[in-house]
Amino acid sequence: MPTLSYVHQLFSLEQCQAYIHTLRWKDRPLQCPRCQSHDVDPWGTYHYRPGCQRYWCDGCKRTFNDLTHTLLHRSKRSLAYWILATFLLCLSCSSRRIARELGVHSRTSYRWCWRLRNAAVSYETDRQLEGTVEADELYHTAGQKGQVTQGGKKALGRRARGRRKKREPGRGHSDKDRPAIIAWVSRQGAVVIQATRDFTVTTVQTAANIAVQVGSRLYTDSASSYRAVQGYRHEFVNHTRKEYARGEVSELTP
C-alpha cells in the first residue's frame, strides 16, 4: 500500500514553482536559456500552469520560463510529482515503488528515473571547476582478483599480479596495471576525479580542459606534465625541495 502517495498533494503549485525558480537561478542572474541574454522582462503567466512566470527576451524575441530547456519542460505532470519522484529516487527507491507511490504507470516511472539519472550524470560530467583548483594524481593498482568457482588458478591471459609486492619505479600506465587517477579539487568544495591511461603531457592537458575552466588558478606539484599545462594561471610547489606550501600555493595529497 502506498505510504507517501498523499505527500504530493501537500505541495502547492506556487511553492513548487518558487522552489524551481530559486534552484535554477540561485548561482547566476536570470537570463534567456536560448541566447543567454540578460535583457528579459516578465510576460504574464500560463493559464494551464499556475504559478509559472513567463518571461520575454529582447535578444531573441521569444518567451521562456523557468522550465525551458530542462527535463521538466512541457511535462504533462505537475511539478509536485517530479519533486516527489526525485526525492524517492534519492532514497534508492525502485521505479516500481515510485510508480506505486505516485499512482503512475510503471513504464512512466521507469522513464522518469532514466531521465533523472541521465540528468544527474550529465551535470557531473559536464561540470567545470573554476576559481582556485588544486590537483594531484595517484596510481591505482588494478587487475582481476579472485578465483574460479571450483577453486584452483584463474586463467588471466597474462602473468599474475604479485600482491604485497613493490611495483617497479616510475609513473604508472594502464599497460603496467597501474592507471593514473587525477583529482581536481576546487577550494569552493567541488571535486572532479578522472581515470586516465597514462600521465603524459597530452593526457594531463586534455584532462585539465575537461575538468577546469580556462583561466582558473591551478596549484599542483612540480611534475613536468603539470608544468606543461597551458591556459591556466599555474603555480606549483616543489616536493623535491621539501616544499609543500608557499603562501596561498599548495596542492592536495590524495
Salt bridges, closest charged atoms under 4 A:
ASP66 OD2 - HIS21 ND1 3.07
GLU101 OE2 - ARG97 NE 2.64
GLU124 OE1 - ARG127 NH2 2.77
GLU134 OE2 - ARG187 NE 2.82
GLU137 OE2 - ARG171 NH1 3.09
ASP175 OD2 - HIS173 ND1 3.62
ASP175 OD1 - ARG197 NH2 3.17
ASP177 OD2 - ARG161 NE 3.18
ASP198 OD2 - HIS173 NE2 3.80
GLU235 OE2 - ARG217 NH1 3.44
GLU235 OE1 - ARG246 NH2 3.88
GLU243 OE2 - ARG246 NH1 2.95
GLU248 OE1 - ARG187 NH1 3.47
GLU251 OE2 - HIS239 NE2 2.44
